[in-house]
Amino acid sequence: MKVLQFTIPVAHDLTIIVQEDNMSHFYPYLHRHKEAQLIWIKEGEGTLVVDNNMHAFRKNDIYLLGANQPHLFKSNPEYFEEGSDLKIQALMIFFDPNGRLAPILALPEMQLLQSFLQQKQSGYKVPTTQTDAIIQRMLSVQYAKNHEVVVKFLDLLQALYQDGNKGETLSSAKMASFSETEGIRIGNIFNYLMQHYERQISLDEVASEAHMTPQAFCRYFKKHTRQTFVSFLNELRINEACKKLTSGKFENIATVVYTCGFNSVTNFNRVFKSVKGEAPKTYLAHYFKNFKT
């Protein structure tokens, strides 16, 4: 497995780094890098984990991830199936606000944009009303040459800033600082849960996977993620349920319940409301209303 601290595999003689990925699935491990990352999901579906928070991602979603913010994009299980012809595509722009850009952002005229980036260190999802405008500017950065790259990038930042307060914040709580070894272990735990969430998972099982006693595992998980094992697993399952409910591939809520690791509809409804703040039917009504508009 890759180490947690991840160096982006591109030339580092550039201030603004553009990378386009076309692969069978996303890099599925928890990692971080010193650069902030703006990513446009051109094709693909799955789960985005940012710190200890989860979000379903789909085609044309755009996310801004903060510098050194732990994250992973986990493609849906069908992307890993043998013989699958599914692909992911993503356009990414990396930039280090504390590196070569720092003198530019420190200019008095750049105060608003610098403050915006500082406020968005927890990451945010670009609102759908702004998606087309941001895509066009990302493409402008991708195809710009020489000094025009910086000019086009600043125009992109300005566009992000204009509607930045309307975007969904990705992380409500930062994970605690940890070493690369600890990061690998946490990443292993996250991946194990994401691969087996659809069935019953006991505390003893996941503790054994982490080579700890159940008591030590509970303390370790809470210390490093600032979330209990049960609350993280519940959020993971509800996130997966939301993806399935909004996909239109399931006939009813009850069908989804038992494919996401819940043993009863009653328990599912209770956990769903505690995670999302509303009942499943209300969530779906709001989702499809917003989707149509």
Summary of the structure (lengths in Angstrom):
residues: 293
radius of gyration: 19.8
end to end distance: 42.3
largest distance: 59.1
contacts: 876
relative contact order: 0.12
helix: 48%
strand: 17%
